[in-house]
């Protein structure tokens, strides 16, 4: 089974629409989202409507913040998530508002299929823990994380795609020529971000699991449409749009 795994859409509708078109061309049978459907971006309601149709979705920290008070957010991120909550609560009919809030409220923190796990942050703290490429130098942290991984853990949150292996290495998609072959060794796979990449490449990123292979995909989308939409909303910091062009 070929399974598309997306993450960190962040209210960027043009990005997820472009990714879905690419997924169609790849003959994927399932789509799993690793969370952060909303936050930062200008179209949270529309993105929820899209993700509701996926086979599975995990709770992200921005999804959680849209339901409750944000904690540890920057000023721009906090302002954006409070605006996002108002959009979800006030848009369209009352029935649709409740449907979208219920969707977020019932998202699981983890999903396990055999020895494969899906989280937003990490296997240790599924919603909030970041695992950055430079963490390979933090042996204590990585050994603890790998001790909790059965075989493979798919994650997002950092918006930086790549594969962590148990020999304390991080392999970026460009280093691997966009594909990684799973072995019996443990791996933690960050699938990157659809709506706000932060690895210096503005294009959307997602991954396809076609066991034993993981293929990373980069997809262009009409980025100027998203930037303009963010700039047009007074409550959203212009920086949230400007950073998209730099992939940061």
C-alpha positions in Angstrom: 0.0 0.0 0.0 1.3 3.4 -1.0 0.4 5.9 1.8 0.9 9.7 1.5 1.9 11.3 4.8 1.5 15.1 5.1 2.0 17.5 8.0 1.9 21.1 9.1 -0.6 22.5 6.5 -1.1 25.6 8.7 -4.2 27.0 6.9 -2.4 27.2 3.6 -5.1 26.0 1.2 -3.3 26.5 -2.1 -0.4 24.4 -0.8 -2.5 21.4 0.3 -4.6 21.6 -2.9 -1.3 21.3 -5.0 -0.1 18.5 -2.8 -3.3 16.6 -3.2 -3.0 16.9 -7.0 0.5 15.4 -6.7 -0.7 12.6 -4.5 -3.3 11.7 -7.1 -0.5 11.3 -9.7 1.4 9.0 -7.3 -1.4 6.3 -7.0 -1.5 6.6 -3.2 -4.3 4.6 -1.5 -4.4 6.5 1.8 -3.6 9.9 3.2 -2.5 10.5 6.8 -2.0 14.0 8.3 0.4 14.5 11.2 -1.3 17.6 12.6 -1.2 21.4 12.6 -4.0 21.7 10.1 -4.5 25.3 11.2 -2.4 28.1 12.5 -0.4 30.9 10.8 -2.4 30.6 7.5 -5.4 32.5 6.1 -7.8 29.6 5.4 -8.2 27.4 8.5 -11.8 26.4 7.8 -11.2 25.3 4.3 -8.1 23.3 5.3 -10.1 21.5 8.1 -12.7 20.6 5.5 -10.1 19.1 3.2 -8.3 17.1 6.0 -11.6 15.7 7.3 -11.7 13.5 4.2 -8.3 12.0 4.9 -8.0 8.5 6.3 -6.4 9.7 9.5 -5.2 12.8 11.2 -3.1 13.4 14.4 -3.5 16.3 16.8 -0.9 19.1 16.4 0.1 21.8 18.9 -1.6 24.5 16.8 -4.8 22.4 16.5 -4.7 22.1 20.3 -4.2 25.8 20.8 -7.2 26.6 18.6 -9.3 24.7 21.1 -7.6 26.0 24.3 -5.2 28.8 25.2 -1.9 28.8 23.3 1.2 28.2 25.5 4.7 29.1 24.5 3.8 30.7 21.3 5.5 33.8 19.8 3.4 37.0 19.6 2.7 36.5 15.9 1.8 32.8 16.4 -0.5 33.6 19.3 -2.2 36.4 17.5 -2.7 34.1 14.5 -4.1 31.2 16.5 -6.6 33.4 18.3 -7.7 34.8 14.9 -7.9 31.2 13.7 -10.2 30.2 16.6 -12.5 33.1 15.8 -12.7 32.0 12.2 -13.6 28.4 13.1 -16.2 29.5 15.7 -17.9 32.2 13.5 -17.7 30.9 9.9 -20.6 29.6 7.9 -23.5 27.9 9.7 -23.5 26.9 13.4 -23.6 23.3 12.3 -20.4 23.7 10.3 -18.7 25.5 13.1 -19.5 22.7 15.5 -18.4 20.1 13.0 -15.0 21.7 12.6 -14.4 22.2 16.3 -15.5 18.6 17.0 -13.1 17.4 14.3 -10.2 19.1 16.1 -11.4 18.1 19.5 -11.4 14.4 18.6 -8.0 14.2 17.0 -5.9 11.5 18.6 -2.4 12.3 19.9 -0.9 9.2 18.3 -1.7 6.5 15.8 0.0 3.1 15.8 -0.2 0.5 13.0 1.9 -2.5 14.0 5.5 -1.3 14.6 4.8 2.0 12.8 3.8 5.1 14.8 2.4 8.5 13.8 2.8 11.6 15.9 3.0 15.3 15.5 6.0 16.1 17.7 7.8 13.1 19.0 7.2 9.6 20.3 7.9 10.9 23.9 5.8 14.0 23.7 3.4 13.5 20.7 2.1 17.1 20.6 4.8 19.5 21.7 8.4 18.1 21.5 10.6 19.2 18.7 13.2 16.9 17.2 15.6 19.0 15.2 18.4 17.8 12.9 21.0 19.1 15.4 19.6 16.9 18.1 21.7 14.1 16.7 24.5 15.7 18.8 22.3 15.3 22.0 22.9 11.6 22.4 21.0 11.3 25.7 17.8 12.7 24.1 18.1 10.6 20.9 18.8 7.4 22.8 15.7 8.0 24.9 13.5 8.7 21.9 14.8 5.6 20.0 14.2 3.4 23.0 10.5 4.3 22.7 10.3 3.6 18.9 9.4 0.1 17.9 10.6 0.4 14.3 9.5 3.6 12.5 8.0 6.8 13.8 6.6 9.4 11.4 6.5 13.0 12.7 6.4 16.7 11.8 6.4 19.8 13.9 9.8 21.2 13.0 8.9 21.7 9.3 12.3 20.2 8.4 12.1 16.9 6.4 14.6 14.1 6.9 15.3 10.8 8.5 16.9 10.2 11.9 18.6 6.8 12.3 19.6 5.1 15.5 23.3 5.5 14.7 22.8 9.2 15.6 22.6 10.5 12.0 20.2 12.8 10.2 19.7 12.3 6.5 18.1 15.1 4.5 16.0 14.4 1.4 18.6 16.0 -0.8 21.4 13.9 0.7 19.3 10.7 0.0 18.2 11.8 -3.5 14.7 12.1 -2.1 14.3 8.4 -1.2 15.2 6.3 1.9 15.1 2.6 2.3 13.9 1.3 5.6 15.8 -1.7 7.1 15.4 -3.6 10.4 17.0 -0.6 12.1 14.9 2.0 13.9 14.1 5.3 12.2 12.3 8.6 12.9 11.0 10.2 9.8 10.1 13.9 9.6 7.9 14.3 6.5 8.3 18.1 6.4 5.6 20.8 6.0 2.9 21.3 3.4 2.1 24.9 4.3 5.2 26.3 5.8 8.5 24.6 5.0 11.5 25.7 7.0 14.4 24.0 5.3 15.2 26.8 2.9 13.0 25.4 0.1 9.6 27.2 -0.3 7.9 24.2 -2.0 5.5 22.0 -0.1 7.0 18.8 1.2 5.4 15.5 2.1 6.4 11.8 2.1 5.1 8.6 0.6 5.5 5.3 2.4 5.8 2.4 0.0 7.4 -0.1 2.3 10.4 -0.5 2.4 10.8 2.8 0.7 10.1 6.4 1.8 9.9 8.9 -1.0 10.0 12.6 -0.3 8.1 14.9 -2.7 8.5 18.6 -3.3 5.5 20.4 -4.8 5.2 24.0 -6.2 2.0 25.9 -5.4 0.8 29.4 -6.1 2.7 30.9 -3.1 1.8 34.5 -4.0 -1.9 33.7 -3.4 -1.2 32.7 0.1 1.2 35.6 0.8 -1.4 38.1 -0.5 -4.2 36.5 1.6 -2.1 36.8 4.8 -1.2 40.4 4.0 -4.8 41.2 3.5 -5.7 40.1 7.1 -4.9 42.7 9.6 -4.7 40.3 12.5 -2.0 38.2 10.8 1.6 39.4 11.0 2.9 40.2 7.5 6.0 38.2 8.4 3.9 35.0 8.3 3.5 35.6 4.6 6.9 36.9 3.8 8.7 34.0 5.4 7.0 31.5 3.0 9.1 32.8 0.1 12.3 32.0 2.0 11.2 28.6 3.3 12.0 29.8 6.8 
